[in-house]
Amino acid sequence: MASTDEKLNTREAARDLGLAPATLAKMRCWGGSPPFLRLGRKVVYCRDDLDNWLNTRRATSTSDADRLPRRLTIKNGADRLPSELTSIQSAKRGVRNAAP
């Protein structure tokens, strides 16, 4: 069993997840990435966070597909989960109402 405080750099985390390091970088920018830590210019991932992120994407049948994001990176509303859209729309309304 892996240590609970084991940290992986982007290349190691991408290899563990079966993704390209560039994909993981895009996910950090666009959303949908596993939780990460920024230590100055360095980005690291906790192994437990990677495992938990993978578990949230686990599906046992194709009927589970509607609850999972269609893409790894989230660029627009079509790729977001309904709960994410609600919070984003609420935040946008709050920002618009605050402006004079």
N, C-alpha and C positions, 0 to 999 in steps of 0.2 A: 504494500500500500504506500502511496506517495505521501510525503510530508505535507502537512496542512499549510505550511508557510512557504512552500516551494514557489519561486518566481521564475517565469520564463520570459525571454525577450520575444520580440515580434516574430522572428524567424522560427524559433522553437515552438511558439504557440501555434503558428500557422501550420507547421509540420504535424503537430499533434492533432489539429482539427482537420487536416487534409485540405487546407486552403493555401493559396499563394499569399506571401507576405503583403503584396500590394492590395489584395482583396481585404485583408484585415485592416490595412491602413485606410482604405475607402470606407469600410464599415465604421471606423472611428469617426470619420468626418461626416458621413451621411446618416449615421444612426444604425442601430441594430447589432452593434458589436458586443462581444462579451465585455464585462466590466474590466477596466484597466487602470493602472496607476501611472501617472506621469511624474517622473523623478528628474526634474530639470528638463533636458531634451530627450531623456531616455524614457521609453514606454515599456512597462512590464505587465505581465498577467499572472495572477495567482492561479495555480493549478485547480484549486477548488472552484474558483469562479468559472473556469473553462468547463469543468465537469458539470456544474450547475446549469450553465448556458446550453450545453449540449442536451441535458435532460429536459429543458423546456422546449426543445425542438423535436423531442422524441414523438414518434407516431406509431401506432400499432395497426392502423389500417388507412386506406385512402380517404375514408370519411373524416379522419382527423385533419386532413389537409386544409379545411376551411378555417381552422384556428391558428395555422402557422403562416408566417409571412411568405409571400410568393417569391420574394427575392431576398438575397442576403443583405444587400444594402437597401436602405429606405430613402427613396428620393422624393416620392410624392404620396398623396393620400391613398392611392390605389394599393400601395404596398404596406400600409399601416393596419394594425389591428383596430377594431372599432373602439376599444377603450382608449387607445392612443389618439385617435382622431378627436374624440370628445374633449380630452384635456387640451389638445392643441387648439381646437376651435374656441374653447373657453378662454384660453390665454390670449389668443388674437383679439377676441372681443374686448377683453380687459385693456389691452394695449391701445386699441382704436378709441375706446371710450375715454382713455386718460389724456389723449392728445387734444389740444384746444381746437 
